[in-house]
Amino acid sequence: MKDEFAGVEILRVLLPVRPEARGIVGCDAREVAFVRIADGLHAGFGECAPLAGLHRDSLDECIEAIERWSDGEVEFDAMPPCAAFAASCAVETAEGFGTRSAGPVAVAGFFAGGADEFDGAAVQALGGARSVKLKIGRADEHAERALIARVLDALPSARLRLDGNRRLSESECVARVHGFDAERFEYLEDPLVDPSRLAALSARTGIAIALDETVVDASPAAAALRDELSRQDCVTAWVLRLSALGPLARVRALAHEAEVRGAHAVLSTAYESSYCLRVAAHLAASIPNARCAHGLGTAWVLAEDACAPARASGGFLACEPLPAPFAEAWG
C-alpha cells in the first residue's frame, strides 16, 4: 500500500522472517513502512519498523506521526523514536548522505541458536568475524555454557559478546562465564535485571561491560548510572540501537557522549531490512569512535528483503552507495 501526502510517500510492506529466526525476532514477519522524500537531485528513504518489546509505538502510530511531521505539525523530538529515525534518514539521504562509497565497516557475527544448532554451516556463515554475539538469559545455565564452550572452541580467533537483555541476576551471569578465559570475551552487554550491579559484575568476571538498554533509557537515573559506570572504568562500548534512539542527530550525539566517557560506539539495528543495515554502515563510517565491529550481521533473519542483502564478507560490510528500497515500487 502506498500513500502520498505533502511531498512524502510511504510504502507499507510485510517482510517474512525465516523460520529459524522467528524465536529471536519474536514474530513471523516484520511490518515495515518505508518513507520517501524527493529533494532536488536525490530521493531520500527511511525505514520504520517498530518491534514489539523494543518500541512502544505501533506502526500505525508511527505512520501517523510521520504524516503529522510531513505536514509541519511536529518536530523529531515529539515523534516516536522509530518514526523520527525513519524521517531523519529520509531527510539526510535526500540531502546526499550515503550517496558515495565509504570504507568497509567491521561487522560482528551473530548466532541466535543453541549448542546443538551450532554446526559446520553456522561456523561457515560467521565467516571471518573477529567478534561474535550470542544471546544469553534465554535458556538454562548448562545449555548456555555448552553453547559458549562450543563457539569458543570452533572459533579460536573470535571474541564473544554476550547479550543478556537485562534478563539475568549477577550470580546467574557470573555462573555462565565462570571458568572460561576472560580474554575471549569482548564484553557483557547489559545482562543484568539490576544494572546498578554492572560494575560489580565486571569486577567479578574480569570482563568489560557494554551498555544497551542503559543508553536507550533517557531517565535521570540512567544518566546518573552512565556517569557512575564511566568513573568505574568498566564500560568499553555503548550499543546504539538506532531506531530506539530517534533521529540520526541524536545517535551522533550519543556516540560523542560515549567517546567523552572513553567508550566505543557500536551501532545496532532491530532486525530491520538490509536498507537499514546499509544506512547504519554509512553512519558507522562517519563516526570517529565507531572503529569497531558493529551489530549489523542480521540480514539473514529475513526471508525477503528491501534491497540486496547486506551480508558481511570476511567480517566486513561494504559501504557502497545506498540503494532505493523496493526501487521498483516507487512511481
C-alpha angles and dihedrals in degrees: 000000000000124000127187128204134155095346094310124109127200125200115194117201142166117230113196117227118225112255093241091055100045094091093056097040092044099226143062094237139014115236107212139179119204117203122210128194123180112210120168112298096357139057113214127210137196133182125223114189113153113199122209110246093027106048121046096203128075124233090253090055091048092050090050089052091050090051091051090047092050088052091053094248099120139023127224094267091061094051130086107269093244091053093045090050092053095045093047091050090052091050096047096044089049086055091053106271109148096013093116130057118256133191116286117269126222115249128199118230117242127207117184102179136081133264093274090056095049097098137145092285091055091051091050092047091057088061116182096337111153091195123048125188123213128182117234133184093052099091135030123287096257094052094047094047088051090053093048092049093049094049093046090051095046095044106041093168096051131089120212131236111201113203114197101172090217092296102124140071118232092256093048091053093047090051092055094058101030112128096014121113105267090211089068090065122078095191149323108246113220093302101159131095084212106046091187085078095059095102091050090049091053091049092050096047103031088230124125123240131237120201121222115143087028088062095045089052106090095187122122089243092058091047090052090049091051089052092049093048091051089055089051088055093220101117118092100171146021111214107216108202097197105209092045091057104048131226122023090249090064091049090053091047092052091047088054091048089052090050091052088054093049097255133127121241111236112190118214139175134206104244092290124154127286089262089066091044090054092048088051091051091054090047091050090051089056099049116087098213095043097089094124136085112293132213095250101114097106104098088107093069094073123076090199126029141198094236139348107328112263097231121168121232119206090351095306135100118212116236101218122163109292116264125219110259111240088359093183093056098064117085 
